[in-house]
């Protein structure tokens, strides 16, 4: 499962896996191809900005890859 949201404190769109097992190679590649960067301190991918469209597109892509997604 993934959480996809915007975070005003980080000033970023955030894509966070529930656990390491959720992050297979195909999923990591799809997230990184969408210009997200892994932030080890928060164990999530981020992309600068607060674009809800970007969050929605990433949530849809993760769902297409077979993941459950909580988008807020």
C-alpha positions in Angstrom: 0.0 0.0 0.0 1.1 3.6 -0.7 0.2 6.9 0.7 0.1 9.7 -1.8 -0.4 13.2 -0.6 0.8 16.8 -0.6 2.7 18.0 2.5 2.7 21.7 3.2 5.6 21.4 5.7 7.8 19.7 3.1 6.4 21.7 0.2 6.2 18.6 -1.8 4.0 15.8 -3.2 4.8 12.7 -1.1 4.6 9.0 -2.2 5.3 6.7 0.8 5.3 2.9 0.7 3.7 1.2 3.8 6.7 -1.2 3.9 9.8 -2.0 1.9 8.1 -5.0 0.3 5.8 -2.6 -1.6 8.7 -1.1 -3.4 9.6 -3.5 -6.1 11.8 -2.6 -9.1 8.9 -1.8 -11.5 7.3 0.4 -8.9 10.5 2.3 -8.0 11.2 2.8 -11.7 7.7 4.3 -12.3 8.0 6.6 -9.3 11.5 7.8 -10.3 10.4 8.3 -13.9 7.8 10.7 -12.6 10.6 12.9 -11.2 10.2 11.8 -7.6 13.3 11.5 -5.4 13.8 9.1 -2.5 14.2 10.8 0.9 15.6 8.3 3.4 15.0 10.5 6.4 11.2 10.2 5.9 11.3 6.9 4.0 9.3 8.3 1.1 9.6 9.8 -2.4 9.0 13.5 -2.8 8.6 16.0 -5.7 8.8 19.7 -5.0 5.4 21.5 -5.2 1.9 21.1 -4.1 0.3 20.0 -7.4 -2.7 17.8 -6.6 -2.8 16.7 -10.3 0.7 15.2 -9.9 -0.5 13.4 -6.8 -3.6 12.1 -8.5 -1.6 10.9 -11.6 0.9 9.1 -9.3 -1.9 7.5 -7.3 -3.5 6.2 -10.5 -0.2 4.9 -11.8 0.4 3.0 -8.6 -3.1 1.5 -8.8 -2.4 0.4 -12.4 0.7 -1.4 -11.1 -1.6 -3.3 -8.7 -0.9 -1.4 -5.5 -3.5 -0.3 -3.0 -3.3 3.5 -2.6 -4.5 5.9 0.0 -4.6 9.3 -1.6 -5.3 12.3 0.6 
